[in-house]
Amino acid sequence: MKFYDVLAISPITGRETTFRETPASSLRVNEDGEMLFRYNHHFDSVEVITATLVPEQRLINLSNEYPDL
């Protein structure tokens, strides 16, 4: 599974926020070509500023550091 670091305006605070290790299943493109992020079931269409693929090595390091995740 692919994961992304997503930069978006938080629907809670209204500030630019980076949502780390967001699964690709939480991202989609609408009919206008805009990338949207599903924050939760209340905020399922948050517009994405940037989405950066998380390097595989960082995911491996996280799984080694936190084996129970």
Buried (B, 14 or more C-beta within 10 A) or exposed (E): EEBBBBBBBBBEEEEEBEBEEBEEEBBBEEEEEEBBBBBEEEEEEBEBBEBEEBEEEEBEEBEEEEEEE
